[in-house]
Amino acid sequence: MAGYVFISYARKDLEYVQKLVNFLRGEGIEVWYDENLVPGRRFDDAIEQKIAQCAAFIVVMTPAAHESDWVHDELDCAKEYDRELMPILLEGKRFLGLGRIQCEYLQGGEMPSQLFVNRLRNLVGEGELLHEMKAHEGRVLSVAYPARSSSMVASAGRDQCVRIWHPVTGQLRREIRGGTWPVSFTKYGDKIATGGPDNRVYLWDTETGELIKQIGQHKKALTSVAIGPDEDIVVTGSGDTLEHVWDMRTGELLRTLTGRVKPASPLVFSPDGAWLVAPTEAGSRLGAGLWDVRTGQRIGSLKGHRGPVHDVTVSWDGRYVATGGEDHTARIWDARTGDELFVFAAHTMPVRAVAFSPNGYRLATGSTDQTIRLWDATTGAYIMCVTKRAAGIYDLAYSPDGRTLASGHGDGAIRIWKA
């Protein structure tokens, strides 16, 4: 995945460092410095870990930094881990111990040269892109893996064709013509549910591409389809603002969710299938709601976003829910209490996609600002940026084995990244 730059400095030089951070981020370079420390962790352990994992190490040299034991300790640590050193001489004399490493001389307090920036950009790089497939006309609105199989990934947009790919080779495995966004696999991927031209759920055989059955019907186009973990029910959402629970075998309408949810909402099951989560109607400080699948009754609320929520996801153990919204933030919530645990605010445009890694330790967020970002879901710490220029992101999905991350983009492509 993409790397970041660690900045070591003396507290007296914080004003310059903050300008430097803003400058580098404006150049598309990810930066970590001790303002990002998460309360509650031993800061020395956290700093050592960040130095060990960085792609480049900047030390801002000034008389105050020369007097700082912490700055020298961090520099020694960077040398020990053989990090790429990029010194900046802001004031005073060059530090001993840098050998013949070239310094950026900025004693007038200016920002680094374009040559320095280009070197950093080359060192930081991007995430490892395994495959890029031109999949659809217009936006890719859905990417999905089966819950128990990493051998296939589906993509769908508004065009009348769902495509199933091999994520290891990037080859097209199956085209399902007549199916459209949204999509949901059965557990092992032998069947896939899609939207259809007459506002019904279409259930297909993924091996043959043959239509098995049609289930239910809405007055307007479907905006969400979710097959339950036990494959006995399917839940649908529609532009008619109704969310229905159907018997997957008979097609019988079992119940309707009470309390209006957002018409364009994704509906996501908890791992045990007992409840599901969906964005609530757009409004001030609203977020998502939880519903009891058996009764259809609303059982919880996750309030905090300032504007519509575009995506929701649930951790593998059902303890946490993540949301992404129009307010440029992603958030993690305690599913049991509804408490807001973390707010992630690095994106500069709406967050359209969120995805927990299978082990629950990471959260991936995608935005129309063309970035995919990774976060530590246990501490809230920022990890890195996977990509900064791959068109707007509208959906994300981790493979069940955690080895790949699929992204759906506004340029009609699906991209597979090494996770």
BELKADA-V535231 format. One record per helix or strand. SS is the DSSP state (A for helix, B for strand). FROM is the first residue (numbers start at 1). TO is the last residue. If there is no record, write none. Layout:
# BELKADA-V535231
SS:FROM:TO ; SS:FROM:TO
This chain:
# BELKADA-V535231
B:5:8 ; A:11:26 ; B:31:32 ; A:34:36 ; A:43:53 ; B:56:61 ; A:63:66 ; A:69:80 ; B:85:85 ; B:88:89 ; B:104:105 ; A:114:124 ; B:129:134 ; B:142:146 ; B:149:156 ; B:161:165 ; B:172:177 ; B:180:185 ; B:191:195 ; B:201:205 ; B:211:215 ; B:222:227 ; B:233:238 ; B:243:247 ; B:253:256 ; B:261:261 ; B:268:269 ; B:275:280 ; B:288:292 ; B:298:302 ; B:309:314 ; B:320:325 ; B:330:334 ; B:340:344 ; B:351:356 ; B:362:367 ; B:372:376 ; B:382:387 ; B:393:398 ; B:404:409 ; B:413:418
